[in-house]
Every structure is written in structure tokens, then in C-alpha cells.
């Protein structure tokens, strides 16, 4: 099987680790992960399924997903500076400039140009600070599943 992309916009907060943990917990509680929903359609919206978790914890869900991974942000366990498995890392300024013409992309810019997904390896994710009126407004997380 090929890897599957996933992505999320969340409200900005300066503590990126906390933002990631809260997103992981939200998606776990919603049950939006493999094996509860083997293949989830992105982007998520108001009509996205929320069957609830079928596991006691995120760790139990990761174990149940086995080598396929959860096909969701649950697979990402840390914020880092460089690409690595289970890690979200920032897109560098050169890539942001190349993709969006700025280092402060807006929600619409990111949504309209996700070419950077092609450069994310399986089991890894990126994050982008998303701006509105010159200030950080959201954090965008995007990654690829293991399978």
C-alpha cells in the first residue's frame, strides 16, 4: 500500500508541543485514526466522522495500528528541528518562500498549495505557522502515514 497524507489546522499557541498534544488528544477522542477508521478523508470538516475511540489510550491505539500506523496525527509524537520518524518539523524559510512567496503564509495560501507534501517521508510530519494580518493565527500540521 502507499502512504496516505493527513493534515490539520489548529489555533495558534506559542507552545508547539502542547498544540501537538492537544491535537493528538482531540483526534484520539474523536476516533479519527486507524484501526477505528482505516482510511479517513481529508480535509476534516463539520461532517467528518467522530465514532469515538476504541482504545484505552493513544499508546494502545498505536499498538493496535501496528506497522500501518494510525494514518493520523497520532503517529507524530514530538516536535523537532529536523525530519525524523514520529516527529513534526518546520518547513524552512527557503521552502516557504518558494511555495508561498513569503515566510508568513495565510490559511488560504497553505490550503491552495500543498506541494510540500511530496517531500515528506512516511511516518513524518511538518508544521507551518499560519498568519493572519501579520500575526500567527494557526498551526498547520501535515504528514504521511507509514503504510
Backbone as CSV, one residue per row, in Angstrom:
resi,resn,N_x,N_y,N_z,CA_x,CA_y,CA_z,C_x,C_y,C_z
1,UNK,0.838,-1.187,0.000,0.000,0.000,0.000,0.879,1.244,0.000
2,UNK,0.330,2.344,-0.479,1.040,3.611,-0.459,0.722,4.380,0.810
3,UNK,1.572,5.315,1.138,1.340,6.157,2.310,0.169,7.103,2.034
4,UNK,-0.505,7.520,3.095,-1.672,8.385,2.990,-1.397,9.709,3.695
5,UNK,-1.682,10.838,3.027,-1.456,12.137,3.667,-2.580,12.485,4.639
6,UNK,-2.253,13.295,5.620,-3.239,13.849,6.553,-2.795,15.266,6.889
7,UNK,-3.749,16.124,7.247,-3.395,17.498,7.617,-4.480,18.124,8.482
8,UNK,-4.046,19.090,9.285,-4.921,19.740,10.262,-4.482,21.190,10.451
9,UNK,-5.439,22.082,10.596,-5.200,23.442,11.059,-5.690,23.507,12.500
10,UNK,-4.881,24.054,13.394,-5.300,24.257,14.782,-4.998,25.695,15.178
11,UNK,-5.682,26.153,16.183,-5.471,27.521,16.676,-4.025,27.689,17.139
12,UNK,-3.447,28.833,16.820,-2.061,29.100,17.208,-1.921,29.198,18.719
13,UNK,-0.839,28.644,19.199,-0.352,28.872,20.557,1.166,28.751,20.491
14,UNK,1.874,29.514,21.297,3.335,29.509,21.190,3.990,28.182,21.577
15,UNK,3.329,27.372,22.386,3.877,26.084,22.804,3.479,25.022,21.774
16,UNK,4.375,24.767,20.823,4.075,23.838,19.732,3.859,22.414,20.227
17,UNK,4.604,22.019,21.242,4.436,20.676,21.803,3.038,20.524,22.387
18,UNK,2.594,21.529,23.086,1.242,21.490,23.658,0.189,21.460,22.547
19,UNK,0.384,22.252,21.504,-0.556,22.254,20.375,-0.647,20.861,19.754
20,UNK,0.509,20.211,19.575,0.525,18.857,19.016,-0.182,17.882,19.951
21,UNK,0.109,17.948,21.233,-0.521,17.037,22.199,-2.036,17.216,22.223
22,UNK,-2.501,18.469,22.185,-3.936,18.732,22.202,-4.604,18.218,20.918
23,UNK,-3.945,18.393,19.782,-4.474,17.882,18.519,-4.550,16.359,18.550
24,UNK,-3.494,15.711,19.015,-3.493,14.253,19.105,-4.631,13.761,20.003
25,UNK,-4.799,14.417,21.136,-5.864,14.031,22.065,-7.241,14.252,21.433
26,UNK,-7.433,15.364,20.736,-8.709,15.640,20.068,-9.041,14.550,19.052
27,UNK,-8.056,14.190,18.227,-8.304,13.191,17.189,-8.486,11.791,17.780
28,UNK,-7.796,11.511,18.861,-7.996,10.236,19.551,-9.417,10.160,20.093
29,UNK,-9.849,11.198,20.802,-11.199,11.219,21.394,-12.285,11.127,20.319
30,UNK,-12.016,11.705,19.143,-12.977,11.635,18.044,-12.988,10.249,17.395
31,UNK,-11.919,9.464,17.620,-11.822,8.145,16.991,-11.410,8.225,15.533
32,UNK,-10.765,9.330,15.160,-10.342,9.506,13.768,-8.917,9.009,13.590
33,UNK,-8.781,7.700,13.612,-7.481,7.053,13.436,-7.709,5.596,13.039
34,UNK,-6.713,5.014,12.388,-6.710,3.597,12.066,-6.348,2.840,13.349
35,UNK,-7.029,1.806,13.734,-7.972,0.977,13.009,-9.446,1.348,13.183
36,UNK,-9.802,2.391,13.942,-11.220,2.748,14.081,-11.796,3.135,12.717
37,UNK,-11.126,4.033,12.034,-11.474,4.412,10.658,-10.227,4.115,9.828
38,UNK,-10.209,3.022,9.095,-8.993,2.637,8.379,-8.465,3.705,7.410
39,UNK,-9.365,4.396,6.701,-8.938,5.424,5.744,-9.849,6.630,5.896
40,UNK,-9.292,7.711,6.389,-10.053,8.925,6.650,-9.847,9.911,5.509
41,UNK,-10.916,10.570,5.103,-10.822,11.567,4.038,-10.479,12.932,4.623
42,UNK,-9.472,13.573,4.016,-9.066,14.921,4.403,-9.391,15.868,3.275
43,UNK,-9.698,17.126,3.568,-9.638,17.777,4.872,-10.837,17.397,5.748
44,UNK,-10.628,17.502,7.053,-11.704,17.262,8.000,-12.617,18.471,8.021
45,UNK,-13.867,18.238,8.354,-14.831,19.323,8.436,-15.948,18.958,9.385
46,UNK,-16.971,19.795,9.430,-18.088,19.543,10.350,-18.762,18.198,10.138
47,UNK,-18.735,17.674,8.921,-19.369,16.387,8.653,-18.459,15.189,8.797
48,UNK,-17.224,15.411,9.225,-16.285,14.300,9.380,-16.746,13.359,10.493
49,UNK,-16.517,12.069,10.319,-16.976,11.103,11.328,-16.279,11.297,12.672
50,UNK,-17.009,10.983,13.732,-16.485,11.022,15.101,-17.017,9.822,15.874
51,UNK,-16.566,8.621,15.534,-17.102,7.436,16.201,-16.626,7.258,17.644
52,UNK,-15.629,8.026,18.054,-15.073,7.871,19.392,-13.979,6.823,19.403
53,UNK,-13.147,6.850,20.438,-12.014,5.921,20.493,-12.466,4.499,20.802
54,UNK,-11.714,3.541,20.284,-11.955,2.137,20.603,-10.817,1.562,21.436
55,UNK,-9.972,2.437,21.942,-8.811,2.012,22.718,-8.741,2.834,23.998
56,UNK,-8.057,2.319,24.984,-7.946,2.996,26.278,-7.059,4.230,26.234
57,UNK,-6.088,4.230,25.312,-5.128,5.333,25.255,-4.563,5.460,23.846
58,UNK,-3.868,6.557,23.610,-3.198,6.740,22.328,-2.160,5.635,22.137
59,UNK,-1.457,5.285,23.196,-0.448,4.228,23.103,-1.081,2.901,22.687
60,UNK,-2.270,2.585,23.231,-2.981,1.363,22.836,-3.399,1.427,21.367
61,UNK,-3.816,2.602,20.923,-4.206,2.771,19.517,-2.999,2.569,18.604
62,UNK,-1.849,3.116,18.998,-0.627,2.940,18.199,-0.252,1.466,18.111
63,UNK,-0.378,0.755,19.221,-0.055,-0.673,19.227,-1.015,-1.454,18.336
64,UNK,-2.304,-1.107,18.376,-3.300,-1.793,17.557,-3.097,-1.509,16.070
65,UNK,-2.630,-0.313,15.740,-2.410,0.057,14.340,-1.223,-0.691,13.749
66,UNK,-0.315,-1.125,14.600,0.853,-1.906,14.203,1.688,-1.152,13.167
67,UNK,2.233,-1.856,12.193,3.158,-1.265,11.220,2.480,-0.277,10.277
68,UNK,1.145,-0.363,10.130,0.428,0.582,9.269,0.430,1.985,9.856
69,UNK,0.514,2.089,11.165,0.356,3.375,11.823,-1.110,3.756,11.879
70,UNK,-1.398,4.855,12.516,-2.786,5.284,12.693,-3.323,6.075,11.505
71,UNK,-2.439,6.384,10.545,-2.813,7.211,9.388,-3.388,8.546,9.840
72,UNK,-2.819,9.062,10.929,-3.298,10.318,11.507,-2.171,10.963,12.302
73,UNK,-2.481,12.095,12.887,-1.514,12.842,13.695,-1.110,12.048,14.938
74,UNK,-1.841,11.012,15.296,-1.463,10.206,16.460,-0.070,9.600,16.302
75,UNK,0.353,9.369,15.053,1.679,8.796,14.811,2.812,9.768,15.154
76,UNK,2.502,11.043,15.225,3.529,12.067,15.462,3.585,12.358,16.955
77,UNK,4.750,12.109,17.539,4.865,12.153,18.992,5.731,13.285,19.517
78,UNK,6.357,14.062,18.618,7.253,15.118,19.091,7.390,16.218,18.042
79,UNK,7.817,17.363,18.513,8.212,18.477,17.656,9.737,18.449,17.592
80,UNK,10.295,18.548,16.400,11.750,18.552,16.248,12.180,19.613,15.256
81,UNK,13.476,19.746,15.084,14.023,20.724,14.138,14.355,20.104,12.791
82,UNK,14.532,18.781,12.762,14.924,18.066,11.549,13.953,16.919,11.283
83,UNK,13.832,16.494,10.030,12.974,15.343,9.729,13.414,14.105,10.512
84,UNK,12.436,13.411,11.063,12.691,12.168,11.769,11.356,11.441,11.923
85,UNK,11.408,10.140,12.104,10.190,9.376,12.318,9.487,9.847,13.576
86,UNK,8.167,9.840,13.536,7.300,10.216,14.661,7.438,11.689,15.051
87,UNK,7.979,12.525,14.163,8.307,13.904,14.503,7.723,14.881,13.483
88,UNK,7.255,16.029,13.985,6.860,17.150,13.122,7.981,18.174,13.161
89,UNK,8.406,18.614,11.998,9.489,19.591,11.903,9.025,20.768,11.049
90,UNK,9.632,21.946,11.221,9.182,23.125,10.466,9.690,23.093,9.034
91,UNK,8.876,23.634,8.125,9.378,23.883,6.776,10.350,25.051,6.875
92,UNK,11.482,24.962,6.189,12.469,26.040,6.278,12.003,27.263,5.483
93,UNK,12.611,28.402,5.779,12.219,29.666,5.156,12.339,29.640,3.641
94,UNK,13.370,28.989,3.105,13.533,28.916,1.647,12.359,28.178,0.999
95,UNK,11.917,27.096,1.632,10.785,26.342,1.100,9.506,27.164,1.190
96,UNK,9.307,27.847,2.322,8.128,28.701,2.462,8.110,29.782,1.385
97,UNK,9.261,30.435,1.181,9.363,31.486,0.150,9.072,30.911,-1.236
98,UNK,9.613,29.750,-1.512,9.427,29.120,-2.820,7.961,28.755,-3.070
99,UNK,7.297,28.240,-2.054,5.911,27.800,-2.194,4.899,28.935,-2.160
100,UNK,5.136,29.892,-1.239,4.114,30.892,-0.956,4.541,32.328,-1.246
101,UNK,5.828,32.545,-1.544,6.312,33.901,-1.776,6.464,34.706,-0.507
102,UNK,6.428,34.040,0.635,6.553,34.687,1.934,6.910,33.637,2.977
103,UNK,7.429,34.089,4.105,7.665,33.184,5.226,6.500,33.236,6.211
104,UNK,5.461,33.999,5.849,4.283,34.122,6.697,3.016,33.809,5.887
105,UNK,2.862,32.558,5.462,1.700,32.212,4.628,0.388,32.306,5.402
106,UNK,-0.673,32.611,4.667,-2.015,32.637,5.238,-2.655,31.250,5.105
107,UNK,-3.785,31.097,5.751,-4.547,29.842,5.678,-4.838,29.491,4.219
108,UNK,-5.298,30.464,3.464,-5.659,30.226,2.066,-4.443,29.807,1.245
109,UNK,-3.308,30.436,1.494,-2.092,30.080,0.755,-1.717,28.623,0.989
110,UNK,-1.763,28.192,2.237,-1.390,26.814,2.567,-2.402,25.842,1.966
111,UNK,-3.669,26.165,2.124,-4.723,25.300,1.597,-4.641,25.163,0.075
112,UNK,-4.230,26.238,-0.592,-4.173,26.246,-2.056,-2.902,25.636,-2.637
113,UNK,-1.870,25.428,-1.820,-0.606,24.901,-2.342,0.018,23.939,-1.336
114,UNK,-0.284,22.692,-1.493,0.275,21.664,-0.615,1.326,20.827,-1.334
115,UNK,2.041,21.455,-2.254,3.098,20.751,-2.987,4.178,20.187,-2.060
116,UNK,4.355,20.782,-0.894,5.364,20.314,0.060,5.087,18.903,0.543
117,UNK,3.841,18.430,0.425,3.519,17.065,0.862,4.376,16.029,0.147
118,UNK,4.750,16.323,-1.091,5.552,15.377,-1.874,6.918,15.101,-1.245
119,UNK,7.387,16.004,-0.398,8.724,15.878,0.178,8.733,15.365,1.614
120,UNK,7.578,14.944,2.108,7.503,14.405,3.467,7.614,12.886,3.378
121,UNK,8.500,12.319,4.167,8.650,10.866,4.185,7.561,10.223,5.049
122,UNK,7.356,8.939,4.819,6.406,8.174,5.617,6.763,8.283,7.097
123,UNK,5.726,8.398,7.920,5.933,8.436,9.362,6.499,9.742,9.880
124,UNK,6.451,10.795,9.047,6.952,12.109,9.446,5.892,13.157,9.149
125,UNK,6.076,14.339,9.737,5.143,15.441,9.507,5.912,16.759,9.504
126,UNK,5.264,17.775,8.957,5.789,19.140,9.013,4.773,20.002,9.751
127,UNK,5.242,21.155,10.193,4.303,22.155,10.684,4.661,23.494,10.061
128,UNK,3.645,24.310,9.888,3.793,25.644,9.332,3.015,26.602,10.227
129,UNK,3.653,27.695,10.623,2.912,28.745,11.314,2.141,29.511,10.247
130,UNK,0.849,29.666,10.474,-0.049,30.305,9.514,-0.429,31.677,10.069
131,UNK,-0.361,32.685,9.207,-0.528,34.069,9.642,-1.830,34.686,9.163
132,UNK,-2.290,35.652,9.956,-3.448,36.473,9.599,-3.129,37.891,10.068
133,UNK,-3.178,38.838,9.154,-2.876,40.231,9.467,-1.489,40.373,10.112
134,UNK,-0.529,39.574,9.608,0.847,39.686,10.082,1.149,39.037,11.419
135,UNK,0.193,38.317,11.979,0.396,37.655,13.271,0.096,36.167,13.149
136,UNK,0.815,35.338,13.926,0.490,33.900,13.911,-0.963,33.688,14.330
137,UNK,-1.693,32.896,13.538,-3.108,32.675,13.787,-3.424,31.179,13.950
138,UNK,-2.689,30.333,13.220,-2.913,28.897,13.268,-1.581,28.169,13.140
139,UNK,-1.635,26.883,13.448,-0.521,25.979,13.182,-1.082,24.901,12.262
140,UNK,-0.377,24.660,11.182,-0.784,23.645,10.224,0.152,22.461,10.388
141,UNK,-0.420,21.281,10.641,0.340,20.046,10.733,-0.049,19.169,9.543
142,UNK,0.938,18.607,8.863,0.661,17.697,7.746,1.714,16.595,7.720
143,UNK,1.266,15.385,7.420,2.220,14.285,7.380,1.750,13.149,6.495
144,UNK,2.547,12.095,6.498,2.245,10.878,5.744,2.249,9.686,6.678
145,UNK,1.297,8.793,6.439,1.225,7.567,7.217,2.408,6.652,6.887
146,UNK,2.561,5.626,7.694,3.644,4.661,7.477,3.351,3.744,6.304
147,UNK,2.090,3.349,6.119,1.775,2.398,5.046,1.467,3.106,3.752
